[in-house]
Amino acid sequence: MSGLHEDRVVWVTGAASGIGRYTAEEIVSEGGKVVATDLGSADFGWAEGNDAITVLHGDVTDPQHNTDAAACAVETYGHLDGAVLNAGVSGRDNLFDGPLDTFDHVMEVNVRGVVLGIRAAAAVMRPTSAITVTASTSGMRGDPGMWAYNTSKAAVINLVRSASMDLAAKGIRINAVCPGPTETGMTTGIKSAPEVYEDLRRRVPLQRWGLASELANAHSFLLSTKASFITGAHLPVDGGISANSGQFMPAAFSL
Ligand SMILES: NC(=O)c1ccc[n+]([C@@H]2O[C@H](COP(=O)([O-])OP(=O)(O)OC[C@H]3O[C@@H](n4cnc5c(N)ncnc54)[C@H](O)[C@@H]3O)[C@@H](O)[C@H]2O)c1
């Protein structure tokens, strides 16, 4: 432990699982305190008995839940210095026909939920605070059949750019982290389709899937004072998949 987040209090959404859970654990391992939030059905067994973590259940699309989470940080630990707006869902709708229910839900969680999180956090944060958002490499390019998710994550990347303008005068930085294929709860379904898992692995120049802990490290850095002159940026953490123009398959290797 280097104490990177000593005396800092960070709110993490979607914290029961995957990238959110590992980010919460990383912040605590660096001396910080965490308000960990997720849906009512979420299992926070991993956080039980840890005094540095306060769990709150709720939905990021609910404005009151966002206000409550920010207030919980202040009431429990005295202040709020960081927010990791990470909760997200994937989903597909037929682009050409049928209802747009999935699209509406994906936009509500992945975009509106982040707007509400920024509002709630900024209302109580003091200067030198920082916000990170989990976007995706899917927000930087298109993917077949994933237009709803692609649209939501592209929106979040530009939301981060725009919000950085308005948050600067409050002394608050905001940045996005863009995961490539990462082993989490969201992608367990892909593991049960080995050919899809392997196909994605081959497309990553580093020839492997990412780990939630590697995404947590990026959130931790961008939240910390080590990133004090970085705002409005989006950082791919993707083994190089977004660096490829798409014309050629990366070289296969094993080390
Ligand atoms: N895993 C990947 O390959 C990958 C790639 C790119 C981007 N991402 C993004 O990373 C973020 C974290 O996802 P993950 O991969 O760790 O998956 P995950 O499913 O393990 O974690 C997502 C968490 O968000 C929570 N959540 C969903 N809807 C919510 C809501 N309305 N309110 C509150 N919480 C809600 C879920 O309960 C879950 O615990 C998401 O924004 C996702 O889009 C993941």
The ligand as an ORCA input file, in Angstrom:
! r2SCAN-3c Opt
* xyz 0 1
  N     -16.580     -6.242    -19.169
  C     -16.295     -5.666    -20.326
  O     -15.773     -6.305    -21.247
  C     -16.578     -4.203    -20.505
  C     -16.088     -3.589    -21.658
  C     -16.325     -2.241    -21.852
  C     -17.041     -1.513    -20.910
  N     -17.517     -2.132    -19.783
  C     -18.261     -1.312    -18.817
  O     -17.735     -1.521    -17.528
  C     -18.721     -1.148    -16.570
  C     -18.742     -2.161    -15.454
  O     -19.210     -3.390    -15.975
  P     -18.513     -4.789    -15.653
  O     -17.887     -5.268    -16.890
  O     -17.715     -4.706    -14.413
  O     -19.815     -5.707    -15.477
  P     -20.562     -6.257    -14.186
  O     -21.850     -6.774    -14.706
  O     -19.660     -7.202    -13.463
  O     -20.806     -4.975    -13.263
  C     -21.772     -4.016    -13.583
  C     -22.512     -3.651    -12.305
  O     -23.425     -2.573    -12.593
  C     -24.605     -2.816    -11.847
  N     -25.760     -2.120    -12.421
  C     -26.367     -2.367    -13.607
  N     -27.416     -1.547    -13.768
  C     -27.475     -0.760    -12.658
  C     -28.342      0.271    -12.235
  N     -29.381      0.663    -12.995
  N     -28.114      0.870    -11.041
  C     -27.077      0.476    -10.261
  N     -26.198     -0.498    -10.624
  C     -26.418     -1.116    -11.797
  C     -24.791     -4.335    -11.911
  O     -25.656     -4.802    -10.895
  C     -23.354     -4.817    -11.768
  O     -23.001     -5.114    -10.427
  C     -20.027     -0.998    -17.335
  O     -20.318      0.379    -17.513
  C     -19.726     -1.649    -18.671
  O     -20.513     -1.126    -19.720
  C     -17.298     -3.466    -19.566
*
